[in-house]
């Protein structure tokens, strides 16, 4: 009977070691899964910020109509800077995703962004806090007033969901 109890005790210890090993493997797998999920989330965030992935969220649509063709590249750059300063995380101008190296340029055909000719009305989609961006664009003596002084019409539409579909090449 004592020998039987000893064997049973040894089997239970072996089962316990197996279970502890299984638990340790599961914990490692769970941590690896969590780490993998966190890595995927970071990759998505970086892809959105780099402009290589589409994005959506609350924001605004900014339309600048320019019937007299008096809006210049510097005015559109000012619009972009105002949006960035107001916390815009993602911006698209017409069908061009804005990146850290984006530029506006005047040429005889109009205004270009990153070498692509823009069409009038100029359409900005910006993801960020709609109220903050709208307020920043409308500060006295700011962008909206400057554009209107140049003969442009400015329409700012806050949106609960702005979809930025344009992406940059990696």
C-alpha positions as CSV (number, residue, x, y, z in Angstrom):
1,X,0.0,0.0,0.0
2,X,2.9,2.4,0.8
3,X,4.5,1.6,-2.5
4,X,1.2,2.2,-4.3
5,X,0.9,5.6,-2.5
6,X,4.5,6.4,-3.5
7,X,3.9,5.6,-7.1
8,X,0.7,7.6,-7.1
9,X,2.4,10.6,-5.5
10,X,5.2,10.4,-8.1
11,X,2.5,10.4,-10.9
12,X,0.8,13.4,-9.4
13,X,4.1,15.2,-9.2
14,X,4.8,14.4,-12.8
15,X,1.3,15.6,-13.8
16,X,1.9,18.8,-11.8
17,X,5.2,19.4,-13.6
18,X,3.4,18.8,-17.0
19,X,0.7,21.2,-16.0
20,X,3.1,23.8,-14.9
21,X,5.0,23.4,-18.1
22,X,1.8,23.8,-20.1
23,X,0.9,26.9,-18.1
24,X,4.3,28.4,-18.7
25,X,4.0,27.7,-22.5
26,X,0.5,29.2,-22.5
27,X,1.7,32.3,-20.6
28,X,4.6,32.7,-23.1
29,X,2.2,32.3,-26.0
30,X,-0.3,34.8,-24.5
31,X,2.5,37.3,-23.9
32,X,3.8,36.7,-27.5
33,X,0.2,37.2,-28.7
34,X,-0.1,40.4,-26.8
35,X,3.3,41.6,-28.0
36,X,2.3,40.6,-31.5
37,X,-0.9,42.5,-31.2
38,X,0.9,45.6,-29.8
39,X,3.4,45.4,-32.7
40,X,0.5,45.3,-35.2
41,X,-1.1,48.3,-33.5
42,X,2.1,50.2,-33.6
43,X,2.7,49.3,-37.2
44,X,-0.8,50.6,-38.1
45,X,-0.3,53.8,-36.2
46,X,3.1,54.4,-37.9
47,X,1.6,53.5,-41.3
48,X,-1.2,56.1,-40.8
49,X,1.3,58.8,-39.6
50,X,3.7,58.0,-42.5
51,X,0.7,58.2,-44.9
52,X,1.1,54.6,-46.2
53,X,-2.3,53.5,-44.8
54,X,-5.7,55.0,-45.1
55,X,-7.2,56.6,-42.0
56,X,-10.6,57.7,-40.7
57,X,-11.8,59.7,-37.7
58,X,-13.4,62.9,-36.7
59,X,-12.3,66.0,-38.5
60,X,-13.1,68.6,-41.1
61,X,-13.5,69.2,-44.8
62,X,-12.1,72.5,-45.9
63,X,-13.2,73.8,-49.4
64,X,-11.5,76.8,-50.9
65,X,-13.2,78.1,-54.1
66,X,-11.0,80.5,-56.1
67,X,-12.9,82.0,-59.0
68,X,-10.3,84.6,-59.7
69,X,-7.3,82.2,-59.5
70,X,-5.7,84.4,-56.8
71,X,-5.0,81.7,-54.2
72,X,-1.3,80.8,-54.4
73,X,0.8,77.9,-53.1
74,X,1.8,79.9,-50.0
75,X,-1.9,80.3,-49.1
76,X,-2.5,76.5,-49.3
77,X,0.7,75.9,-47.3
78,X,-0.6,78.3,-44.7
79,X,-3.9,76.3,-44.6
80,X,-1.9,73.1,-44.1
81,X,0.3,74.7,-41.4
82,X,-2.8,76.0,-39.6
83,X,-4.4,72.5,-39.7
84,X,-1.2,70.9,-38.4
85,X,-0.8,73.5,-35.6
86,X,-4.4,72.8,-34.6
87,X,-3.7,69.1,-34.2
88,X,-4.5,67.6,-37.5
89,X,-3.0,64.1,-37.5
90,X,-3.8,63.2,-41.1
91,X,-4.4,65.5,-44.1
92,X,-5.3,64.9,-47.7
93,X,-5.4,67.7,-50.3
94,X,-7.6,66.7,-53.3
95,X,-6.4,63.2,-53.9
96,X,-2.9,63.6,-52.4
97,X,-1.9,62.4,-49.0
98,X,0.2,65.0,-47.2
99,X,3.5,63.8,-45.8
100,X,6.3,65.4,-43.9
101,X,8.0,66.2,-47.2
102,X,5.0,67.6,-49.0
103,X,5.3,70.9,-50.8
104,X,3.1,73.3,-52.7
105,X,4.3,75.0,-55.9
106,X,2.9,77.7,-58.2
107,X,3.2,77.1,-61.9
108,X,1.4,78.6,-65.0
109,X,-1.3,75.9,-64.7
110,X,-2.2,76.6,-61.1
111,X,-1.0,75.2,-57.8
112,X,0.7,71.8,-57.4
113,X,1.2,69.6,-54.3
114,X,4.0,67.1,-54.5
115,X,4.2,67.7,-58.3
116,X,0.5,67.0,-58.9
117,X,-1.8,69.8,-60.2
118,X,-4.6,70.6,-57.9
119,X,-8.1,71.4,-59.1
120,X,-10.3,74.2,-57.8
121,X,-12.1,74.1,-55.4
122,X,-9.2,73.0,-53.3
123,X,-10.4,70.3,-50.9
124,X,-8.6,69.5,-47.7
125,X,-9.7,66.6,-45.5
126,X,-8.2,66.7,-42.0
127,X,-8.5,64.2,-39.2
128,X,-8.3,65.8,-35.7
129,X,-10.6,67.7,-33.3
130,X,-13.1,69.5,-35.6
131,X,-13.8,72.3,-33.1
132,X,-10.1,73.1,-32.6
133,X,-9.3,73.1,-36.3
134,X,-12.3,75.2,-37.2
135,X,-11.5,77.7,-34.5
136,X,-7.8,77.9,-35.6
137,X,-8.8,78.5,-39.2
138,X,-11.2,81.3,-38.2
139,X,-9.0,83.3,-35.9
140,X,-9.3,87.0,-36.6
141,X,-6.8,88.0,-39.2
142,X,-6.0,84.4,-39.9
143,X,-6.3,82.0,-42.8
144,X,-10.0,82.4,-43.6
145,X,-9.8,86.2,-43.6
146,X,-6.7,86.1,-45.8
147,X,-8.3,83.8,-48.3
148,X,-11.5,85.8,-48.4
149,X,-9.4,89.0,-48.9
150,X,-7.9,87.3,-52.0
151,X,-11.4,86.7,-53.4
152,X,-11.8,83.1,-52.3
153,X,-14.8,81.5,-50.7
154,X,-14.0,79.2,-47.7
155,X,-16.3,76.5,-46.4
156,X,-15.4,74.5,-43.3
157,X,-17.5,71.5,-42.5
158,X,-16.9,69.6,-39.3
159,X,-17.5,65.9,-39.7
160,X,-17.9,63.0,-37.2
161,X,-16.1,60.8,-39.7
162,X,-13.6,61.9,-42.3
163,X,-12.2,59.1,-44.5
164,X,-8.7,59.8,-45.9
165,X,-8.1,57.2,-48.6
166,X,-5.1,58.6,-50.4
167,X,-1.8,57.0,-49.5
168,X,1.9,57.7,-50.1
169,X,4.3,55.2,-51.5
170,X,6.6,53.7,-48.9
